[in-house]
Amino acid sequence: QVQLVESGGGLVQAGGSLRLSCAASGRTFTSYYMAWLRQAPGKEREFVAGLLWSGGNTYYRDSVKGRFTISRDNAKNTVYLQMNSLKPEDTAVYYCAATRRWGVRDAVYDYWGQGTQVTVSS
């Protein structure tokens, strides 16, 4: 059974940092793109960052470039999202997802985690 389990969310003041983790299990994700998406209250879910598990380019939405970094640890089968210089507008539920077909829309993702709440206070 494929599982993506997020952790690391919480409450942080503006300007602070958090690191989210996504532990993947149940299959080999070498040929998958792994991504972080987020959904703020009353808004549609949006793509935040992504990478190909086997290596290569990373991708970010413009509003997080220079502040967020996506990475993976093959030995731990875990994908991370390091979030620095957090802003109140980063407040959302953050989801880890996996897809074999690159894209930023929800429909392309085959597997999802349960989400972890990130709240940034001003």
N, C-alpha and C positions, 0 to 999 in steps of 0.2 A: 504494500500500500504506500503510495507516494504521500509524503508529508513535507510541508514547508512550515516551520515553526519560528515565528518572529519573537524577539525579545529586545529589551533595552529601552523601551519607551519610558516616558515619565514627564514630570513637570520641571521646567527649567526657565530661568530668567532670560530675557532678551540679551543677546550677546554671548550666551553660554553654548555649551556643546553637549551632544549626545552621540552615542554609537549604537546603531541598531544592528542586530544579528539575525540571520535567517539560516537556520539549520535545515538542510535538505536530506531526505532519506527516501528509500523505497525504489530508486532507480538510478541509473547513471545519467548525469546531467551534462556530460562533456559537450554534446552537440546542441545544447540549449542556450538560449539567451535568458539571463536572469535579470530581473528588474525590480525596482521599488516604485510603487505608485502610492498616491495619497488621496484621501477624500476628506475635505473640510465640511463642517456642518452646512447643509443647504447648498452644497456645490457638487458638481460632477467629479468623479474620480479622475485624476490626472497623472500622467507619467512624470516621474522625477528623475530617475537615473537607470542605466542599464549597461550590461556587458555580456560578452560571449564567454561562457564558462571556460572554454579551452584557451582563451586569451585573445588579445587584440584591442580594438578601440573600446573606449567607454563613451557613454552618451548621457547628456544632461539637459534638463529643461533650462532655458535661459535664466530664470530667476534664482537658480541654485548654483550656477556655474561659479567656481572660485570659492564656494563655501562648503559644498558637499562633495564627498569622494566615495565612489563605489569600488569595492575590491572583493576578492574571494580568497579563501584558504582551501586549497584542494585537499590537504591532509585532513582537515576538519569538516569538509563538505559544507562549508558555511560561506555565505555572502554577507558582506557588511555594508553599512551606509554610515560613514562618518559625517556628522553634521556640525559645522562650526558657525559661529556668528549667527546664531538662530534669531529669527524675527517672529513677532506675534503672528504674522501671516503664514508661517510654516506650521501653525497648529493644525493638526489633522490626524486621522487614523492612517498609519502607514502600513502598506501591504507589500509582501514579497510575492513575486509571481515568476512563472517560468513558461517559455514558449520556444517552439522549434522554428517559428516563423517570425522574424523581427517585425515589430510594430509598436505603436504607442497606445493603441486602443485596447480596451478591455477584452474585446472579442477574440484577439489573437492568443491570449494567454490560456494555457492548458491547465495549469496548476496554480493554486492560490494558498497563501497562508491565512490565518485567522485575523491578522491585523494587530497592531500595537499603537496605543494612543500616545501622541506627542503633543504636549501643551506648552506653549511659550508665553510667559507672562511679560507684560510691558513694565 
